[in-house]
Amino acid sequence: MSGLLFSPVTLGALNLRNRVIMAPMTRDRAGPGDVPTALMAQYYTQRAGAGLIVTEGVQPTPEGKGYWRTPGIHSAEQIAGWATVADAVHARGGLIAMQLMHCGRVVVPANRGFDADVIAPSAVACPDKVPGPDGTPTETALPRAMTEADMARVTQEYAQAARNARMAGIDAVELHCASGYLINQFLNPASNQRTDQYGGSAENRARFPVQVLAAMAEAIGVDRVGLRISPGNPYNGMDPSDPAATFGPFLDAVNGMGLAFLHVVDMGLPDLDTLAFLRAHWSGPIITNNMLKADSAEELLQAGRAEAVSFGRAYIANPDLAERMQAGAPLNKPDYALLYTGEERGFTDYPALDAA
Ligand SMILES: Cc1cc2nc3c(=O)[nH]c(=O)nc-3n(C[C@H](O)[C@H](O)[C@H](O)COP(=O)(O)O)c2cc1C
């Protein structure tokens, strides 16, 4: 197959050799100290044929950890581990962006292996359970409401995490503003019940997210910072109604900054053409995601609806997804029982085409 999918594209400072991007996916395989392992380096290297890899969500600070065995980017050992990953991906000619994911209130404390506060815009618990250490759905902790001092500190933690990622040789960072985690908790009125300048109106709810993006851009350069959103996603207790009312003002506030890309999980909303809505509020490159196949992705690119596309589950089972799509070859199916467990099984043992 030829087409736009396999043509180069520029996202900020990044020159991608194709538009097939690996979507961020948490896989719960970090080592002690939340350090990325040699096995993780192998997993990402196998997938380096993507135009860009976006890593699994990575906590910028211990307080940002909510799930079992997720990696961090706040210690020297973690930076060294990520440097091994980045070097190996670069050796295969790939590019890698790190997703910075602070879980906010979506925390099962037993997943952490250390004590740290659970913080969120307001002291409102996440109504959804999340997997505990053995995978059983477990109640999350009641968070404490962040003070203005917390917000200033967490903003700097994100900026430092971005610097750490660059120190490890990671090409860019993506701020996770989707799926009900900390930044999304600020944007959404169900989790943000503040009465100060960080709550209430959509403009106020966007204030902390915009502040964090500005600090990250200041730290490593605006053309190496992207963001990910999922308007209308009810995950982790988000109120999915009227996403345009929240995301319009948020995007209007960040549009002039010159960020590298906007990565959207298009929920296929019945009342909102998400990609058209984004074009009206965002003038930079768009990466779109969710349930795409080679054909539907190519159609979106040909129609000018997005500049690039990302694939999640297809990349779990197909380390050489871009190459397979270009060859028109069949795809392996992921084993969902091994998403978050199994070490190398269901992680690095899916065959590439030339080995299959
Ligand atoms: C196992 C798994 C883990 C995921 N972890 C993350 C994550 O850490 N951060 C994120 O933004 N999205 C995460 N997602 C969502 C994916 O990035 C993607 O949006 C979703 O899988 C839909 O794309 P697809 O239809 O191509 O799979 C995850 C999805 C899966 C299947």
The ligand as an SDF file (V2000), in Angstrom:
LIG
                    3D

 31 33  0  0  0  0  0  0  0  0999 V2000
   -3.3420   -1.6840   27.3390 C   0  0  0  0  0  0  0  0  0  0  0  0
   -3.6690   -0.2360   27.0650 C   0  0  0  0  0  0  0  0  0  0  0  0
   -3.0570    0.7340   27.8290 C   0  0  0  0  0  0  0  0  0  0  0  0
   -3.3080    2.1050   27.5700 C   0  0  0  0  0  0  0  0  0  0  0  0
   -2.6210    3.0570   28.2950 N   0  0  0  0  0  0  0  0  0  0  0  0
   -2.7440    4.3700   27.9410 C   0  0  0  0  0  0  0  0  0  0  0  0
   -1.9090    5.3600   28.5380 C   0  0  0  0  0  0  0  0  0  0  0  0
   -1.0230    5.0930   29.3630 O   0  0  0  0  0  0  0  0  0  0  0  0
   -2.0870    6.6630   28.1560 N   0  0  0  0  0  0  0  0  0  0  0  0
   -3.0360    7.0050   27.2150 C   0  0  0  0  0  0  0  0  0  0  0  0
   -3.1710    8.1880   26.9000 O   0  0  0  0  0  0  0  0  0  0  0  0
   -3.8240    6.0740   26.6220 N   0  0  0  0  0  0  0  0  0  0  0  0
   -3.6790    4.7740   26.9350 C   0  0  0  0  0  0  0  0  0  0  0  0
   -4.4220    3.8180   26.2640 N   0  0  0  0  0  0  0  0  0  0  0  0
   -5.3080    4.2330   25.1490 C   0  0  0  0  0  0  0  0  0  0  0  0
   -4.5950    4.0790   23.8020 C   0  0  0  0  0  0  0  0  0  0  0  0
   -3.5390    5.0370   23.6800 O   0  0  0  0  0  0  0  0  0  0  0  0
   -5.5740    4.3000   22.6220 C   0  0  0  0  0  0  0  0  0  0  0  0
   -6.1570    5.5790   22.7430 O   0  0  0  0  0  0  0  0  0  0  0  0
   -6.6780    3.2550   22.5830 C   0  0  0  0  0  0  0  0  0  0  0  0
   -6.1320    1.9490   22.6760 O   0  0  0  0  0  0  0  0  0  0  0  0
   -7.5130    3.3700   21.2990 C   0  0  0  0  0  0  0  0  0  0  0  0
   -6.7090    3.1800   20.1430 O   0  0  0  0  0  0  0  0  0  0  0  0
   -6.7660    1.7640   19.3210 P   0  0  0  0  0  0  0  0  0  0  0  0
   -8.2090    1.5910   18.9080 O   0  0  0  0  0  0  0  0  0  0  0  0
   -5.8520    1.9600   18.1590 O   0  0  0  0  0  0  0  0  0  0  0  0
   -6.3230    0.6830   20.2650 O   0  0  0  0  0  0  0  0  0  0  0  0
   -4.2140    2.4710   26.5290 C   0  0  0  0  0  0  0  0  0  0  0  0
   -4.8440    1.4600   25.7930 C   0  0  0  0  0  0  0  0  0  0  0  0
   -4.5660    0.1220   26.0200 C   0  0  0  0  0  0  0  0  0  0  0  0
   -5.2090   -0.9310   25.1470 C   0  0  0  0  0  0  0  0  0  0  0  0
  1  2  1  0
  2  3  1  0
  2 30  2  0
  3  4  2  0
  4  5  1  0
  4 28  1  0
  5  6  2  0
  6  7  1  0
  6 13  1  0
  7  8  2  0
  7  9  1  0
  9 10  1  0
 10 11  2  0
 10 12  1  0
 12 13  2  0
 13 14  1  0
 14 15  1  0
 14 28  1  0
 15 16  1  0
 16 17  1  0
 16 18  1  0
 18 19  1  0
 18 20  1  0
 20 21  1  0
 20 22  1  0
 22 23  1  0
 23 24  1  0
 24 25  2  0
 24 26  1  0
 24 27  1  0
 28 29  2  0
 29 30  1  0
 30 31  1  0
M  END
$$$$
